[in-house]
Amino acid sequence: MDHEMRAEYADGGSPREPDAPVRIWHMVRLDGTRSMCGRELRPDAAVQSADAWGTPAAEPFCHSCGALYLREVP
């Protein structure tokens, strides 16, 4: 199964703002908007490749999504 990371923005933040602060990164199944921890994320939120997981680019990362992601990837 393919995955990608999707941003959850800090209070009041919007992906339409160029410097919107990312509150936390979540893992979603490819092209999805519901995170693995169950949070519904904006369809226009920033995304990153799952390859960035575990790197500074993915910080801060949702611990619940991380645990579930590890169960799905070899």
ZIKAGI-V410996 format. One record per pair of residues at least 12 apart in sequence whose ideal C-beta (glycine too) atoms are under 7 Angstrom apart, sorted by sequence separation. I is the first residue (numbers start at 1). GAP is how many residues later the second one is. D is the distance in Angstrom with one decimal. If there is no record, write none. Layout:
i: [I:I]
gap: [GAP:GAP]
d: [D:D]
This chain:
i: [9:9:10:26:28:9:7:8:26:8:53:7:8:5:6:5:5:6:27:3:4:3:37:3:4:27:3:15:35:37:1:2:37:6:15:36:15:35:8:15:37:36:8:25:36:6:25:24:25:26:24:25:7:24:27:6:7:26:6:5:27:4:5:4:4:5:4:3:5:5:5:3:1]
gap: [12:13:13:13:13:14:15:15:15:16:16:18:18:20:20:21:22:22:23:24:24:25:25:26:26:26:27:27:27:27:28:28:28:29:29:29:30:30:31:31:31:32:33:33:33:35:35:36:36:36:37:37:38:38:38:39:39:39:41:42:42:43:43:44:45:45:46:47:47:48:53:66:71]
d: [6.8:6.2:4.4:6.2:6.9:5.8:4.5:5.0:6.2:5.1:6.9:6.0:5.9:4.8:5.6:6.8:5.8:4.9:6.9:5.4:6.1:6.7:5.6:6.0:5.7:7.0:6.2:6.1:6.7:3.8:6.1:3.9:4.9:6.8:4.9:4.5:5.1:5.6:6.6:5.9:6.9:4.2:5.8:5.2:6.1:4.8:6.9:5.1:4.9:4.8:6.8:6.7:4.6:5.3:4.1:5.1:4.3:4.8:5.2:6.4:4.5:5.1:4.4:6.8:6.3:6.4:5.6:4.3:6.3:6.5:6.0:6.4:5.7]
